C-alpha cells in the first residue's frame, strides 16, 4: 500500500449542491455540507442552503469542514482541520456577506 488506512471516511451531504472541479484531492475525514440548521428560541429552527464550490486541482486536508455557500479556489491547499465557514471563500478574511446569515456560522 501507499500508507492509506481503510476505510477512509468522508461525509458529503447534499451531493446535488456540490460543484467540484476536476482532479480535486480529498484527505480523510473531510465534511462537505450545503446546509446548516440553527435552532430558534422556542420550538422551531431555520435552515440555510447554499451550494459548495471547490475549484479544480484543489487539495482538501484531513478533517477539513466546508460549509454552505463556501468556495475553495482552483489550486488551493486547504490545511488539515480547517473550517471554510458559511459563505466564506478560502484564503479571504472571514466575512458573511448577508447579515441575516451570519448567525449560521459553523464555528
ABEGO torsion letter per residue (X at the ends): XAGBBOBBBBBBBGAAABBBBBGBBBBBGBBBBABBBBBBBEABBBBBBBBBBBBBGBBBBBGBBBBBGBBBBBGBBBBBGBBBBBGBBBGBBBBBABAAAAAABAX
